[in-house]
Amino acid sequence: MKKPTRITFTAWLRLFWIFLKVNLLTTAGPTSVGLLYKETVGKILTEVQFVEAVGFSNLVPGSEALKLAMFIGYASGGLAGMFAALLGAIIPPTAIMLTVASILIRFQAQDWMKHLIKGITPAVGVLMALIAWQLFRAGTSKSLNWRSILLASLSFIALYFGIPPQYVLIGASILGVILFR
């Protein structure tokens, strides 16, 4: 990828503003990619560079918004551009989380907050179960067979008995290689 020859403070400020705006207006994911496309392609990146950035962000583990900020920032503004874009991407979620955490801590002893948490808890459980079901179905899209059910059951039992999730994932991966070859 071609690095710009002259990088100015204005370019860094523009990168900061783009990522601040994108992360204020979207909750990341596909919506942020669409808005980021609109904000960058033809202005600071070519379409090929943008596709390369999205491909890279999907390849490497971690937050897609932060990876896109680093890639696009570096591609269009060098190391300082990367930090400017990253700062713009980090400020909104950090400010929101600090605000929510301070509200929760400030009112944690009050009855209405306890009831709020009790009300949210089942919804979070259902949301996690739905996501787990969708992942399970996607992983077994060709056919639901005894191997998939065995892996799901063993994973559930291991998690129930307190085995750390990362070890369950590693074990399921190894068993998957053995069972599905």
C-alpha positions as CSV (number, residue, x, y, z in Angstrom):
1,M,0.0,0.0,0.0
2,K,1.3,3.4,-0.9
3,K,2.1,5.7,2.1
4,P,1.3,9.4,1.7
5,T,4.3,11.6,1.2
6,R,3.2,14.6,3.2
7,I,1.0,14.1,6.3
8,T,-0.4,17.1,8.0
9,F,-2.1,17.9,11.3
10,T,-5.3,18.5,9.3
11,A,-5.2,14.9,8.0
12,W,-4.8,13.5,11.5
13,L,-7.6,15.7,12.8
14,R,-9.8,14.5,9.9
15,L,-9.0,10.8,10.8
16,F,-9.8,11.5,14.4
17,W,-13.2,13.1,13.4
18,I,-14.1,10.3,11.0
19,F,-13.7,7.6,13.6
20,L,-15.2,9.6,16.4
21,K,-18.3,10.2,14.3
22,V,-18.5,6.6,13.1
23,N,-18.2,5.3,16.7
24,L,-20.7,7.8,18.0
25,L,-23.3,7.1,15.4
26,T,-23.1,3.3,15.2
27,T,-22.5,0.3,17.5
28,A,-19.8,-1.1,15.3
29,G,-20.2,-4.2,13.1
30,P,-21.8,-4.0,9.7
31,T,-23.3,-0.6,10.2
32,S,-20.0,1.0,11.1
33,V,-18.4,-0.5,8.0
34,G,-21.1,1.0,5.8
35,L,-20.7,4.5,7.3
36,L,-16.9,4.2,7.3
37,Y,-17.1,3.3,3.6
38,K,-19.1,6.4,2.9
39,E,-16.7,8.6,5.0
40,T,-13.4,7.3,3.6
41,V,-13.7,5.9,0.1
42,G,-12.9,8.5,-2.5
43,K,-11.8,11.0,0.2
44,I,-8.8,9.4,1.9
45,L,-8.8,5.8,0.6
46,T,-9.5,4.0,-2.7
47,E,-12.1,1.3,-2.8
48,V,-9.4,-1.3,-3.1
49,Q,-7.6,0.0,0.0
50,F,-10.9,0.0,1.9
51,V,-11.7,-3.6,0.9
52,E,-8.2,-4.6,2.0
53,A,-8.7,-2.9,5.4
54,V,-12.0,-4.7,5.9
55,G,-10.5,-8.0,4.9
56,F,-7.6,-7.5,7.3
57,S,-9.9,-6.6,10.1
58,N,-11.9,-9.8,9.6
59,L,-8.7,-11.9,9.5
60,V,-7.1,-10.7,12.7
61,P,-8.8,-11.3,16.1
62,G,-10.0,-8.4,18.1
63,S,-12.4,-5.5,17.8
64,E,-13.3,-4.8,14.2
65,A,-13.7,-1.1,14.8
66,L,-10.2,-0.7,16.4
67,K,-8.5,-2.8,13.7
68,L,-10.2,-0.7,11.0
69,A,-9.1,2.5,12.7
70,M,-5.5,1.3,13.0
71,F,-5.4,0.1,9.4
72,I,-7.1,3.0,7.8
73,G,-5.3,5.5,10.0
74,Y,-1.9,4.1,9.2
75,A,-2.6,3.7,5.5
76,S,-3.7,7.3,5.1
77,G,-1.8,9.1,7.8
78,G,1.2,7.0,8.9
79,L,1.8,6.2,12.6
80,A,0.4,9.5,13.8
81,G,-2.7,8.9,11.7
82,M,-3.1,5.5,13.2
83,F,-3.1,6.9,16.7
84,A,-5.5,9.7,15.7
85,A,-8.0,7.3,14.2
86,L,-7.6,4.9,17.2
87,L,-8.2,7.7,19.6
88,G,-11.4,8.7,17.8
89,A,-12.5,5.0,17.8
90,I,-11.8,4.5,21.5
91,I,-13.3,7.7,23.0
92,P,-17.0,7.0,22.4
93,P,-17.2,3.4,23.9
94,T,-14.9,4.4,26.7
95,A,-17.0,7.4,27.7
96,I,-20.2,5.4,27.4
97,M,-18.9,2.5,29.6
98,L,-17.5,5.0,32.2
99,T,-20.8,6.7,32.4
100,V,-22.8,3.5,32.7
101,A,-20.4,2.1,35.3
102,S,-20.5,5.3,37.4
103,I,-24.3,5.3,37.3
104,L,-24.4,1.6,38.3
105,I,-21.9,2.1,41.1
106,R,-23.6,5.2,42.4
107,F,-27.0,3.7,42.6
108,Q,-26.1,0.0,43.3
109,A,-27.5,0.0,46.8
110,Q,-30.9,1.4,45.8
111,D,-33.9,-0.9,45.4
112,W,-34.8,0.2,41.9
113,M,-31.3,-0.6,40.6
114,K,-31.5,-4.1,42.2
115,H,-34.8,-4.6,40.4
116,L,-33.4,-3.2,37.1
117,I,-30.6,-5.8,37.3
118,K,-33.1,-8.6,38.1
119,G,-35.1,-7.5,35.1
120,I,-32.1,-7.4,32.8
121,T,-30.7,-10.8,33.9
122,P,-33.3,-13.1,32.2
123,A,-33.1,-11.0,29.0
124,V,-29.3,-11.4,28.9
125,G,-29.6,-15.1,29.5
126,V,-32.1,-15.5,26.6
127,L,-29.9,-13.4,24.4
128,M,-26.9,-15.6,25.1
129,A,-28.9,-18.7,24.6
130,L,-30.2,-17.4,21.2
131,I,-26.7,-16.5,20.1
132,A,-25.4,-19.9,21.2
133,W,-28.2,-21.6,19.3
134,Q,-27.5,-19.6,16.1
135,L,-23.8,-20.5,16.4
136,F,-24.6,-24.1,17.0
137,R,-26.9,-24.2,13.9
138,A,-24.4,-22.4,11.8
139,G,-21.7,-24.9,12.8
140,T,-23.9,-27.8,12.0
141,S,-25.6,-26.4,8.9
142,K,-24.9,-29.5,6.7
143,S,-26.5,-31.9,9.1
144,L,-27.2,-32.2,12.8
145,N,-25.4,-35.5,13.7
146,W,-24.2,-37.3,16.8
147,R,-20.7,-35.7,16.7
148,S,-22.1,-32.2,17.0
149,I,-24.5,-33.2,19.8
150,L,-21.6,-35.0,21.6
151,L,-19.3,-31.9,21.3
152,A,-22.1,-29.6,22.5
153,S,-22.9,-31.9,25.4
154,L,-19.3,-32.4,26.5
155,S,-18.7,-28.6,26.3
156,F,-21.8,-27.9,28.4
157,I,-20.8,-30.5,31.1
158,A,-17.2,-29.1,31.2
159,L,-18.5,-25.5,31.6
160,Y,-21.0,-26.6,34.2
161,F,-18.2,-28.2,36.3
162,G,-16.2,-25.0,36.1
163,I,-13.6,-25.7,33.5
164,P,-12.4,-22.4,32.1
165,P,-14.0,-21.5,28.7
166,Q,-10.7,-21.2,26.8
167,Y,-9.8,-24.8,27.8
168,V,-13.3,-26.0,26.7
169,L,-12.8,-24.3,23.3
170,I,-9.3,-25.8,22.9
171,G,-10.6,-29.3,23.8
172,A,-13.6,-29.0,21.5
173,S,-11.3,-27.9,18.7
174,I,-9.1,-30.9,19.2
175,L,-12.1,-33.2,19.4
176,G,-13.5,-31.6,16.3
177,V,-10.4,-32.4,14.4
178,I,-10.6,-36.0,15.6
179,L,-14.4,-36.5,15.2
180,F,-15.0,-34.7,11.9
181,R,-12.0,-35.9,9.7
